[in-house]
Amino acid sequence: MSDTATNIGFKEWANVCEALGTGAMSLILRKGGIHEGRGGFEFKHLEFFLFPTWFHTQGEKLTWQAPDPDRFVFPPEEGRTTVDVDYFAELVEVWRVTEWEKVAALAPLHVWHEDVIKERFVYDEESCLHVALVRTWRLPARWSFPYSKSYGGCRSWINLPEPPAGWRAALKPAVSDAAFEETATAVRSILA
């Protein structure tokens, strides 16, 4: 990993952040938010913090639940006062997938129900998904900071405060090198 500081956050469902951070998966599947700009969504950053978001039915849309799901129940944006970040991710590889068969073949490698993925895939006039293989790391301590209205809205990328000093020094990988390479090989064999 590089030694350069970053303060970029990637907004994702809290349970999905936990799935990435605990090694339940190493994929992000994204169509993009309403405010992604003229060019649409893209993975713009090579590394980023996982910024957990919440809505009350997200658990019903996943095939996996965090061991302590109540920890991720916090108010919607208008009532939220703090943010707790536990994980950092590095972008390893990205694909723009336009064939549903390939997207469907990824099902054993992620935690979303098929209907959620299909809805994202066919959301607008262009059927596709951005699939990112990420390596996720647990921060040495939870990073908590005040919630800002600038974090709201349907956007994927947000600027965060400066992270605590020394946070990179004690990062712990979500999965072993061997387990990550096994997943990476499986994803590449599907999307190649």
C-alpha positions as CSV (number, residue, x, y, z in Angstrom):
1,M,0.0,0.0,0.0
2,S,1.1,3.5,-0.6
3,D,2.0,5.8,2.2
4,T,0.0,8.7,0.9
5,A,-2.9,9.9,3.0
6,T,-6.4,9.7,1.7
7,N,-9.6,11.2,2.9
8,I,-12.0,9.7,0.3
9,G,-15.1,7.8,1.4
10,F,-17.1,5.4,-0.6
11,K,-20.7,5.2,0.4
12,E,-22.1,1.7,0.7
13,W,-24.8,-0.1,2.8
14,A,-23.5,-0.7,6.3
15,N,-24.0,-4.5,6.0
16,V,-22.1,-4.5,2.8
17,C,-19.3,-2.6,4.4
18,E,-19.2,-5.2,7.1
19,A,-19.3,-8.1,4.5
20,L,-16.3,-6.5,2.8
21,G,-14.5,-5.8,6.1
22,T,-15.0,-9.3,7.6
23,G,-14.0,-11.1,4.4
24,A,-17.5,-12.4,3.5
25,M,-16.8,-10.9,0.0
26,S,-14.3,-8.9,-1.9
27,L,-16.6,-7.4,-4.6
28,I,-18.4,-4.1,-5.0
29,L,-21.2,-4.0,-7.6
30,R,-22.3,-0.5,-8.5
31,K,-24.6,1.2,-11.0
32,G,-24.1,4.7,-9.6
33,G,-26.0,7.4,-7.7
34,I,-28.2,10.1,-9.1
35,H,-25.5,12.7,-8.6
36,E,-22.6,10.9,-10.3
37,G,-22.3,13.6,-12.9
38,R,-22.6,13.7,-16.7
39,G,-20.2,10.8,-17.2
40,G,-22.0,8.5,-14.8
41,F,-20.4,6.3,-12.1
42,E,-16.8,5.2,-12.2
43,F,-14.3,3.9,-9.7
44,K,-12.2,7.1,-9.5
45,H,-10.0,6.3,-6.5
46,L,-7.5,3.5,-6.0
47,E,-8.1,3.5,-2.2
48,F,-10.9,4.7,0.0
49,F,-12.6,4.3,3.3
50,L,-15.9,2.4,3.4
51,F,-18.5,4.9,4.6
52,P,-21.5,3.0,6.0
53,T,-25.1,4.1,5.0
54,W,-28.3,2.7,6.4
55,F,-31.9,2.2,5.4
56,H,-34.2,-0.1,7.3
57,T,-34.8,-2.8,4.7
58,Q,-31.2,-3.3,3.5
59,G,-31.0,-6.6,5.4
60,E,-33.8,-8.0,3.4
61,K,-31.9,-7.4,0.2
62,L,-28.9,-9.4,1.2
63,T,-28.1,-13.1,1.5
64,W,-25.7,-12.4,4.4
65,Q,-26.1,-10.5,7.7
66,A,-23.5,-9.0,9.9
67,P,-22.9,-10.9,13.2
68,D,-24.2,-7.9,15.1
69,P,-26.7,-6.2,12.7
70,D,-28.1,-3.8,15.4
71,R,-24.8,-2.1,15.5
72,F,-25.6,-0.8,12.0
73,V,-29.0,0.7,12.8
74,F,-28.5,4.4,12.8
75,P,-30.8,7.3,11.8
76,P,-31.3,8.3,8.2
77,E,-29.2,11.1,6.9
78,E,-31.4,13.9,8.3
79,G,-31.0,12.6,11.9
80,R,-27.5,11.2,11.8
81,T,-24.9,13.0,14.0
82,T,-21.8,10.7,13.8
83,V,-20.0,8.4,11.4
84,D,-18.1,5.3,12.4
85,V,-15.6,4.0,9.9
86,D,-14.0,0.6,10.4
87,Y,-12.6,-0.4,7.0
88,F,-10.4,0.8,4.2
89,A,-10.3,-0.7,0.7
90,E,-7.9,-0.8,-2.1
91,L,-9.1,-1.1,-5.7
92,V,-7.5,-4.1,-7.4
93,E,-9.4,-4.4,-10.6
94,V,-12.5,-3.1,-12.3
95,W,-14.8,-4.4,-15.0
96,R,-17.8,-2.8,-16.7
97,V,-20.0,-5.8,-17.3
98,T,-22.8,-5.7,-19.9
99,E,-23.7,-9.4,-20.1
100,W,-26.2,-10.5,-17.5
101,E,-24.9,-14.1,-17.6
102,K,-21.5,-12.9,-16.3
103,V,-23.2,-10.8,-13.6
104,A,-25.4,-13.7,-12.5
105,A,-22.3,-16.0,-12.4
106,L,-20.8,-13.8,-9.7
107,A,-23.7,-14.7,-7.2
108,P,-21.6,-17.0,-5.0
109,L,-19.0,-14.3,-4.6
110,H,-21.2,-11.5,-3.2
111,V,-24.0,-11.0,-0.6
112,W,-26.8,-9.2,-2.7
113,H,-30.0,-11.0,-3.6
114,E,-30.3,-11.6,-7.4
115,D,-33.3,-9.3,-7.7
116,V,-31.4,-6.4,-6.3
117,I,-28.5,-6.9,-8.7
118,K,-30.8,-7.4,-11.6
119,E,-32.6,-4.1,-10.7
120,R,-29.3,-2.3,-10.7
121,F,-28.2,-4.0,-13.9
122,V,-31.3,-2.9,-15.9
123,Y,-31.8,0.4,-14.1
124,D,-31.5,2.8,-17.1
125,E,-31.2,2.6,-20.9
126,E,-27.8,0.9,-20.6
127,S,-27.8,-2.5,-18.9
128,C,-24.5,-2.8,-17.1
129,L,-22.8,-2.9,-13.8
130,H,-19.4,-1.8,-12.6
131,V,-17.7,-4.7,-10.7
132,A,-14.7,-3.9,-8.5
133,L,-12.4,-6.4,-6.9
134,V,-11.2,-4.8,-3.7
135,R,-8.8,-5.7,-0.9
136,T,-10.3,-4.6,2.4
137,W,-8.5,-3.8,5.6
138,R,-9.7,-3.3,9.2
139,L,-8.5,0.0,10.8
140,P,-6.5,-0.4,14.0
141,A,-9.3,1.5,15.8
142,R,-12.8,2.7,14.8
143,W,-12.6,6.2,13.3
144,S,-15.5,8.3,14.5
145,F,-16.2,11.8,13.3
146,P,-19.2,14.2,13.1
147,Y,-21.7,13.7,10.3
148,S,-21.9,16.5,7.8
149,K,-24.8,17.3,5.4
150,S,-22.1,17.2,2.7
151,Y,-22.1,13.4,3.0
152,G,-25.8,13.2,2.0
153,G,-27.4,12.6,-1.3
154,C,-27.2,9.9,-3.9
155,R,-23.5,10.1,-4.6
156,S,-20.9,7.4,-4.2
157,W,-17.7,9.4,-3.4
158,I,-17.4,11.9,-0.6
159,N,-14.5,13.8,1.0
160,L,-13.9,13.0,4.7
161,P,-12.0,14.7,7.4
162,E,-8.3,14.0,7.7
163,P,-7.9,10.4,9.1
164,P,-6.2,9.8,12.5
165,A,-2.4,9.8,12.4
166,G,-0.8,6.4,12.1
167,W,-3.9,4.6,10.9
168,R,-2.1,2.8,8.1
169,A,0.6,1.2,10.4
170,A,-1.7,-1.4,11.9
171,L,-4.2,-2.3,9.2
172,K,-5.3,-5.9,9.3
173,P,-6.4,-7.7,6.1
174,A,-10.0,-8.9,5.9
175,V,-8.8,-12.2,4.4
176,S,-5.4,-13.9,4.0
177,D,-3.4,-13.4,0.8
178,A,-4.2,-16.9,-0.3
179,A,-8.0,-16.5,0.2
180,F,-8.0,-13.2,-1.6
181,E,-6.1,-14.7,-4.6
182,E,-8.6,-17.6,-4.7
183,T,-11.4,-15.1,-4.9
184,A,-9.5,-12.9,-7.5
185,T,-8.9,-16.0,-9.7
186,A,-12.6,-16.9,-9.5
187,V,-13.8,-13.4,-10.4
188,R,-11.3,-13.1,-13.3
189,S,-12.3,-16.5,-14.7
190,I,-15.9,-15.3,-14.9
191,L,-15.3,-11.8,-16.2
192,A,-12.3,-12.4,-18.5
